């Protein structure tokens, strides 16, 4: 099997108690596992203001970095699963091989 290493940066909406990073990390890890990815490391990068806010009341987000291994199709599957999550605002997945 052809496995690759990926770095995924996921930005979540920090508003509301149901969207805290402590609760989102296990849920996101499970979704990545469902997309045939294996999470090696999770790092919380904290809250940062957006240079270009997309919504008036959403000017900053909590950044989470996941180090993942998976197949070449894994990034596409992760994006498809995260697209349905309301608390996830932005997703960036890079190959780190």
Buried (B, 14 or more C-beta within 10 A) or exposed (E): EEEBEBBBBBBBBBEEEEBEBEEBBEEBBEBBEEBEBEBEEBEEEEEEEBEEEEEEEEEBBBBBBBBBBBBEEBBEBBBEBBEEBEBBBEBEBEEEE
